[in-house]
Amino acid sequence: MPRIHTVAADGTITSQDKLIGSDGAQNADFVTRNYTVGGITDFIIGGAHHGKFITLTTTGNATIGGNVTIAGNITVGDADTDTISFAADVISNIIPDVTNTYDIGSSTKEWKDIHLSGSARAGGIWLDGTLNEISGVTNMYAQKYFDSQDSTYFLDPSGSISAKFKGNIQLGVGTGSGENSSEITAYGDLKLKADSDNDGNYTRGEEIFRARGGNDGGTNIDINKSQYDLNAAAIPSNAFETIQVGDVIHGLGGGTNHTTITSATISSITGWTNSSDELIQAAVANPPEAATKLTLVMNTSISYSNNAYLTILPSGSTFNEGNSRNIKFYSGATEVAKIDKDGKLTISGIDVGSGAITTTGAFNAGSITTSGNIVATGTIVANNTDTINGININNSNQEMSGIGEIYANKYFDGQDANYYLDPGHAGVSIKVAGKIEANNTDTINGININSSNQEISGISEIYAHKFIDSQTGTHYLDPGNSTLSLVTAGKATIGAFTIPKTIGSAGQVLKVPSSGSELEWSNDLQSTASASVGGGSNTVPSSADDFVVNINSVNGGMTVVTQDGTNAGNGPEFRLATHTQQNAYILDYDEATENVRMQRHGAYFLKAGATEVNIFGKLRVGNGDETAESSSDALIVNEGASNTGMSILNGGDASTGYSRLTLGRDGDTNAYHINYGNSADSFEIRKDGNLVVKIAPNGPSNAVMVDIGYLLKLGSVSTFADDTAAGTGGLTSGMVYKKSDGTLMIKS
């Protein structure tokens, strides 16, 4: 039977109250079970009292003021919209019930930061917080790895510089018998660079500055504001004050483009800029706080690698790269080879089997044994036991034997290098201390060199750069000399004529003599009458013609006449076309009037005298083909446009005549005409045949009438109140001004 209990009327269950609704059931400890509480706002158990519940169910809030110990499983919240807030600290380990099952966070809900003072393990990866090490990693994926102590050094697999190290690089493990081989593989050229920052004997912060970023084709160089010496100490800001226009920057060419441009000159200095390339200060001294780089402009397009070290020297200074630019190779602790900055390879021995060795420089070796070729533009030095393809090089008697042909740029005398054989030398090919001599029985390929009479016979062709007279040294034959190919002491005969060895007087010319074959100097060049050039068969020259040119064309050719002889007073003539052609153009000189004349069809169209030039007919300037000028126009100017040009026309007689200047095509309605008429003594400007303005005498002496055909628009007219004000303003009698109401006035 259910028990009935009472509850205080305040609506609060305390240790003094009893619950309503117990079913009377008890457990083994005689504790009432299965309470149902309804309409109760707070459930408080405090003081020395305590209660024990098998099941506690509430639809409201529960506040527990003391410690809570929950022995069973705990489920907090029934949806992901429920939240838990920890105001207290955690003082125990957090260990999952089942290993490798539960997650912390998810791909869509991530924890922000994890702060650990010790170590962490993720699978087989161990992050040791004591030693600052990571172990157990099979593959590591990252864009870039930096040295935590100095970010200058890094590993960046995808960067233009993939790795930068401060110390040595070791490949493989050297543990006694466990040593293994290592390999460096390159798909393309493998470049090894020594002292790639180009510092040589120079100092960072004085001549060497680190760039900010890189450039691969522009003209700008950005110098990083932050500079450090080799000990990572900051370089003071006044180090930049030595940089100025005209300085030369060395160490360029580190980009993909412009690799051959290793130095360039500073043409201008932009100044200090920030990371957004905004100019902050133009002056180099005292870099501003917000600046990140000093921008310099070079005289040409350049390239340099990211954060490159560049050497800046004053103009005219020699860039000394120093002697420390060797790439060295070691076997164990022994240096076996090195390549210096000039590309010279020094090596203890070379064994290439049957392969070829090719070098463009000197090749020095203790001994060479090869079944292939040795190709060199330098020197091969070997002892007396070496043999190359049957050629014995004997050091004891300094001889070479067994040689078929020798190819060399130059041969020197081993005792005195001043004497040599240099076949390709453009100046002196053979220089000897003694004689080059052969007796009269010596023959070289059928060529006899005879020392008794100093002759060479039996030669079909001679190839030489220059032949010099052995007696004087100043006379020579130099076929390839574009300035002077032949210098002789005497006469020179070419074919059927001889050139004299003396020079004539100023103004004289060489001409063929009346007899003999030697050309002679003369004051003029004359030819026999009717001398002819060309193969024309249709010329009809006059007997008085001195010179005729005709190239087998009926109307083509020209003649020169010293004296016509047909008309009295006629001087020399120059004719284009044959002598009797009516359409020939003739330029002649009239002795009577001392005029130069041009005629065609027997009619003169130009005469030029000492004081004037007369043109008989129309004078056209330009190449326009759309002019519509009058037949009486005297001057036409047209440049091909449909409505452009100019013509000048004179017409009529002394009383009714007129003259006109037409701007545009004569006869075109769009043309402007400037006319002067004799009869009215008037001056007109017309357009489209309509009067624009006309000026003519009228009324008393010195008076003119101005007739305006259109509306008259005056330009800037000063405004004054009256004549007195106009006079004060600088106007004089007869000048025009206007009043404020627009009335035009003439200053009295």
BELQUI-V188948 format. One record per residue. N is the residue number from 1. RES is the residue in one letter. D_FIRST is the distance of its C-alpha to the first C-alpha in Angstrom with 2 decimals. Layout:
N|RES|D_FIRST  N|RES|D_FIRST
This chain:
1|M|0.00  2|P|3.83  3|R|6.51  4|I|9.49  5|H|12.87  6|T|16.40  7|V|19.31  8|A|22.94  9|A|24.92  10|D|27.46  11|G|25.46  12|T|25.71  13|I|22.98  14|T|24.43  15|S|23.62  16|Q|22.89  17|D|20.24  18|K|16.56  19|L|15.30  20|I|13.35  21|G|11.23  22|S|9.79  23|D|7.26  24|G|6.68  25|A|9.15  26|Q|12.17  27|N|15.66  28|A|18.08  29|D|18.92  30|F|15.46  31|V|15.76  32|T|12.97  33|R|13.69  34|N|14.02  35|Y|14.57  36|T|15.91  37|V|18.59  38|G|20.50  39|G|23.46  40|I|23.94  41|T|27.64  42|D|27.65  43|F|25.41  44|I|27.21  45|I|26.61  46|G|29.71  47|G|31.32  48|A|30.25  49|H|26.65  50|H|25.44  51|G|22.56  52|K|22.07  53|F|20.87  54|I|20.64  55|T|21.10  56|L|22.35  57|T|23.13  58|T|25.12  59|T|27.46  60|G|29.51  61|N|31.51  62|A|30.56  63|T|32.81  64|I|32.81  65|G|35.31  66|G|35.69  67|N|36.27  68|V|34.11  69|T|33.77  70|I|32.28  71|A|32.20  72|G|31.72  73|N|33.70  74|I|34.28  75|T|34.93  76|V|36.36  77|G|36.76  78|D|36.32  79|A|39.83  80|D|43.40  81|T|43.19  82|D|40.80  83|T|42.72  84|I|42.50  85|S|44.60  86|F|45.47  87|A|46.55  88|A|46.32  89|D|48.74  90|V|47.97  91|I|48.59  92|S|48.02  93|N|49.36  94|I|48.04  95|I|48.08  96|P|46.93  97|D|44.66  98|V|47.20  99|T|50.95  100|N|53.10  101|T|50.21  102|Y|49.16  103|D|51.44  104|I|51.91  105|G|52.72  106|S|54.09  107|S|57.35  108|T|56.17  109|K|54.23  110|E|56.28  111|W|55.93  112|K|58.92  113|D|60.28  114|I|59.41  115|H|60.72  116|L|61.20  117|S|63.03  118|G|63.18  119|S|63.56  120|A|61.85  121|R|61.68  122|A|61.36  123|G|61.56  124|G|64.83  125|I|66.19  126|W|66.16  127|L|66.80  128|D|67.96  129|G|67.54  130|T|69.52  131|L|72.60  132|N|72.23  133|E|72.58  134|I|71.06  135|S|71.10  136|G|69.90  137|V|71.04  138|T|72.59  139|N|73.43  140|M|73.33  141|Y|73.62  142|A|74.80  143|Q|77.37  144|K|79.03  145|Y|78.73  146|F|80.11  147|D|81.07  148|S|78.54  149|Q|81.32  150|D|84.00  151|S|83.11  152|T|86.79  153|Y|86.10  154|F|83.83  155|L|83.16  156|D|83.09  157|P|83.52  158|S|84.07  159|G|86.28  160|S|90.06  161|I|90.03  162|S|87.35  163|A|87.47  164|K|88.93  165|F|89.02  166|K|90.49  167|G|91.15  168|N|92.21  169|I|90.75  170|Q|90.38  171|L|90.07  172|G|88.91  173|V|88.05  174|G|90.75  175|T|89.34  176|G|92.23  177|S|92.40  178|G|89.42  179|E|91.52  180|N|91.17  181|S|93.28  182|S|92.33  183|E|93.45  184|I|93.79  185|T|93.96  186|A|95.02  187|Y|95.20  188|G|98.27  189|D|100.34  190|L|99.19  191|K|100.26  192|L|100.51  193|K|101.26  194|A|102.42  195|D|102.16  196|S|100.81  197|D|100.27  198|N|104.08  199|D|104.10  200|G|107.04  201|N|108.39  202|Y|106.66  203|T|103.89  204|R|100.57  205|G|100.55  206|E|104.36  207|E|105.42  208|I|102.20  209|F|99.27  210|R|96.05  211|A|95.46  212|R|92.20  213|G|91.09  214|G|93.75  215|N|96.25  216|D|97.61  217|G|100.30  218|G|100.39  219|T|102.77  220|N|100.25  221|I|99.35  222|D|96.33  223|I|96.64  224|N|93.34  225|K|93.04  226|S|91.24  227|Q|93.86  228|Y|93.59  229|D|96.16  230|L|95.98  231|N|93.88  232|A|91.26  233|A|92.44  234|A|92.52  235|I|96.01  236|P|96.98  237|S|97.16  238|N|100.90  239|A|101.59  240|F|101.57  241|E|104.49  242|T|107.03  243|I|106.07  244|Q|108.49  245|V|110.05  246|G|112.55  247|D|110.64  248|V|110.17  249|I|106.77  250|H|106.94  251|G|104.35  252|L|103.53  253|G|103.16  254|G|99.71  255|G|98.23  256|T|98.65  257|N|101.46  258|H|104.65  259|T|104.57  260|T|108.32  261|I|108.06  262|T|107.50  263|S|108.71  264|A|109.07  265|T|110.31  266|I|108.23  267|S|109.59  268|S|107.28  269|I|104.26  270|T|101.37  271|G|99.63  272|W|96.13  273|T|93.31  274|N|89.53  275|S|87.22  276|S|87.50  277|D|91.32  278|E|91.76  279|L|94.86  280|I|94.10  281|Q|97.48  282|A|100.90  283|A|102.35  284|V|101.87  285|A|101.78  286|N|98.57  287|P|95.87  288|P|93.19  289|E|89.61  290|A|88.17  291|A|90.78  292|T|89.96  293|K|93.34  294|L|97.07  295|T|98.33  296|L|101.91  297|V|103.92  298|M|106.28  299|N|109.56  300|T|108.30  301|S|105.18  302|I|103.57  303|S|100.53  304|Y|98.67  305|S|95.50  306|N|92.24  307|N|92.62  308|A|96.19  309|Y|98.39  310|L|101.58  311|T|104.82  312|I|106.46  313|L|110.15  314|P|112.81  315|S|115.19  316|G|118.04  317|S|116.20  318|T|116.32  319|F|112.94  320|N|113.12  321|E|110.45  322|G|111.25  323|N|111.63  324|S|108.03  325|R|107.13  326|N|107.35  327|I|104.95  328|K|105.15  329|F|104.29  330|Y|103.66  331|S|103.55  332|G|101.73  333|A|103.21  334|T|106.52  335|E|107.41  336|V|108.91  337|A|109.36  338|K|109.02  339|I|109.60  340|D|110.87  341|K|110.51  342|D|113.66  343|G|112.40  344|K|114.57  345|L|113.09  346|T|114.00  347|I|113.01  348|S|114.07  349|G|114.59  350|I|114.04  351|D|113.65  352|V|113.06  353|G|114.53  354|S|116.52  355|G|115.04  356|A|117.04  357|I|116.94  358|T|117.61  359|T|118.04  360|T|119.47  361|G|120.23  362|A|122.00  363|F|121.16  364|N|122.08  365|A|121.50  366|G|122.90  367|S|123.37  368|I|122.49  369|T|122.17  370|T|121.23  371|S|122.13  372|G|121.16  373|N|122.47  374|I|122.61  375|V|122.62  376|A|123.16  377|T|124.76  378|G|125.08  379|T|126.79  380|I|126.43  381|V|127.60  382|A|128.01  383|N|130.15  384|N|133.18  385|T|131.41  386|D|129.27  387|T|130.14  388|I|128.55  389|N|129.40  390|G|132.78  391|I|133.58  392|N|134.43  393|I|133.75  394|N|136.00  395|N|135.38  396|S|138.38  397|N|140.99  398|Q|138.71  399|E|139.32  400|M|137.38  401|S|138.82  402|G|137.90  403|I|136.88  404|G|137.40  405|E|136.29  406|I|134.86  407|Y|132.61  408|A|132.13  409|N|131.93  410|K|134.42  411|Y|136.55  412|F|137.49  413|D|140.24  414|G|138.52  415|Q|141.13  416|D|141.20  417|A|138.42  418|N|140.83  419|Y|142.34  420|Y|140.34  421|L|140.24  422|D|137.81  423|P|138.50  424|G|135.87  425|H|136.97  426|A|138.15  427|G|140.53  428|V|142.22  429|S|141.37  430|I|143.65  431|K|144.66  432|V|146.85  433|A|148.94  434|G|151.87  435|K|153.27  436|I|152.00  437|E|155.10  438|A|156.42  439|N|159.99  440|N|161.87  441|T|160.68  442|D|156.94  443|T|155.16  444|I|151.49  445|N|150.60  446|G|154.17  447|I|154.29  448|N|157.21  449|I|156.90  450|N|160.43  451|S|160.77  452|S|164.56  453|N|164.54  454|Q|160.90  455|E|159.98  456|I|157.17  457|S|158.18  458|G|156.58  459|I|153.51  460|S|152.17  461|E|149.25  462|I|148.25  463|Y|144.76  464|A|144.54  465|H|142.70  466|K|145.89  467|F|149.60  468|I|151.33  469|D|155.09  470|S|155.58  471|Q|158.65  472|T|157.19  473|G|153.41  474|T|153.28  475|H|154.28  476|Y|151.72  477|L|150.24  478|D|146.49  479|P|145.43  480|G|141.78  481|N|142.54  482|S|141.51  483|T|143.66  484|L|146.94  485|S|147.54  486|L|151.28  487|V|153.48  488|T|157.14  489|A|160.21  490|G|162.63  491|K|162.72  492|A|160.18  493|T|161.23  494|I|158.63  495|G|159.91  496|A|163.22  497|F|163.20  498|T|163.36  499|I|161.54  500|P|163.80  501|K|162.76  502|T|163.72  503|I|161.77  504|G|163.38  505|S|163.50  506|A|160.71  507|G|160.25  508|Q|162.21  509|V|160.87  510|L|161.75  511|K|163.66  512|V|165.54  513|P|169.22  514|S|172.14  515|S|173.11  516|G|171.55  517|S|167.90  518|E|166.87  519|L|164.93  520|E|166.54  521|W|165.32  522|S|166.28  523|N|165.75  524|D|164.60  525|L|163.35  526|Q|165.76  527|S|166.05  528|T|168.83  529|A|169.13  530|S|166.67  531|A|164.49  532|S|161.62  533|V|158.00  534|G|156.09  535|G|157.09  536|G|157.47  537|S|160.28  538|N|160.19  539|T|161.17  540|V|164.28  541|P|164.94  542|S|167.97  543|S|170.63  544|A|169.81  545|D|166.19  546|D|165.54  547|F|162.13  548|V|160.48  549|V|156.94  550|N|156.11  551|I|153.39  552|N|154.75  553|S|153.52  554|V|155.84  555|N|154.48  556|G|152.98  557|G|154.64  558|M|156.27  559|T|159.74  560|V|161.10  561|V|164.53  562|T|166.32  563|Q|168.97  564|D|168.91  565|G|172.69  566|T|172.55  567|N|172.02  568|A|173.79  569|G|171.59  570|N|168.60  571|G|166.87  572|P|164.48  573|E|161.93  574|F|158.65  575|R|157.86  576|L|154.66  577|A|155.52  578|T|158.98  579|H|162.12  580|T|163.14  581|Q|159.72  582|Q|159.52  583|N|155.81  584|A|156.38  585|Y|155.02  586|I|157.69  587|L|157.36  588|D|160.84  589|Y|162.65  590|D|165.30  591|E|167.98  592|A|169.55  593|T|166.47  594|E|164.65  595|N|161.59  596|V|159.10  597|R|158.47  598|M|156.09  599|Q|157.14  600|R|156.15  601|H|158.27  602|G|161.11  603|A|159.34  604|Y|158.24  605|F|154.67  606|L|154.57  607|K|157.18  608|A|156.49  609|G|159.08  610|A|159.24  611|T|157.80  612|E|155.91  613|V|154.17  614|N|154.89  615|I|152.56  616|F|154.27  617|G|151.48  618|K|147.78  619|L|145.66  620|R|142.12  621|V|139.36  622|G|136.16  623|N|135.29  624|G|133.86  625|D|134.61  626|E|133.48  627|T|135.99  628|A|137.89  629|E|140.67  630|S|143.99  631|S|146.99  632|S|148.64  633|D|145.80  634|A|147.20  635|L|144.00  636|I|140.73  637|V|137.55  638|N|134.67  639|E|131.88  640|G|130.55  641|A|127.96  642|S|128.59  643|N|129.00  644|T|130.13  645|G|133.62  646|M|136.67  647|S|140.28  648|I|143.43  649|L|146.07  650|N|149.60  651|G|151.47  652|G|154.32  653|D|157.49  654|A|158.33  655|S|158.02  656|T|155.15  657|G|153.44  658|Y|149.89  659|S|147.54  660|R|143.82  661|L|140.88  662|T|138.11  663|L|134.57  664|G|132.82  665|R|134.74  666|D|138.04  667|G|137.64  668|D|133.83  669|T|132.46  670|N|129.99  671|A|132.80  672|Y|133.88  673|H|137.70  674|I|139.63  675|N|143.13  676|Y|146.39  677|G|149.12  678|N|152.77  679|S|153.81  680|A|151.24  681|D|150.85  682|S|147.08  683|F|143.97  684|E|141.03  685|I|137.51  686|R|136.26  687|K|133.14  688|D|132.94  689|G|136.50  690|N|135.31  691|L|136.69  692|V|134.32  693|V|136.79  694|K|140.60  695|I|142.83  696|A|146.53  697|P|149.33  698|N|149.50  699|G|151.35  700|P|153.10  701|S|153.77  702|N|150.77  703|A|148.44  704|V|146.19  705|M|144.08  706|V|140.55  707|D|139.25  708|I|135.47  709|G|134.44  710|Y|130.69  711|L|128.47  712|L|129.34  713|K|126.46  714|L|127.25  715|G|125.27  716|S|124.29  717|V|126.40  718|S|126.07  719|T|125.22  720|F|127.34  721|A|127.83  722|D|131.64  723|D|134.74  724|T|134.48  725|A|130.91  726|A|131.92  727|G|134.80  728|T|132.52  729|G|130.22  730|G|133.08  731|L|134.45  732|T|138.21  733|S|140.44  734|G|139.79  735|M|136.18  736|V|133.42  737|Y|130.34  738|K|127.93  739|K|126.65  740|S|123.03  741|D|123.41  742|G|124.62  743|T|128.33  744|L|130.56  745|M|133.33  746|I|136.37  747|K|137.13  748|S|140.51
